Amino acid sequence: MTTTVKRNRRLREERLGFRVDEPTKALIERAAQLERRKLTDFCMTALTEAARRTIAAHETIMLSERDRTVFFDTLVNPPAPSERLQRAFAEHRRRIVR
């Protein structure tokens, strides 16, 4: 058995099962047939792509032009620390940094 075959078998040891109603199953089967793919392959690809899109959407921050400008201006020219923040730093140094 080649290394690639062994690796593919190892990668597909986990199972994922779910139930669907008949119309949903027929829809998915039809889509798989149209793409000339096996049902399992079609489902795995569709689910993986959907998962990646969902994760990317949650890990990406979209800013308006105005918000982007404010964000970068604040990074380049940060405001001076407030009195309250200065007290918090002093307290942190007193308690933690010795």
ZICOR-V623411 format. One record per pair of residues at least 6 apart in sequence whose C-alpha atoms are under 6 Angstrom apart, sorted by the first residue. I is the first residue (numbers start at 0). J is the second residue. D is the distance in Angstrom with one decimal. If there is no record, write none. Layout:
i=I j=J d=D
i=I j=J d=D
//
This chain:
i=31 j=38 d=5.7
i=31 j=41 d=5.6
//
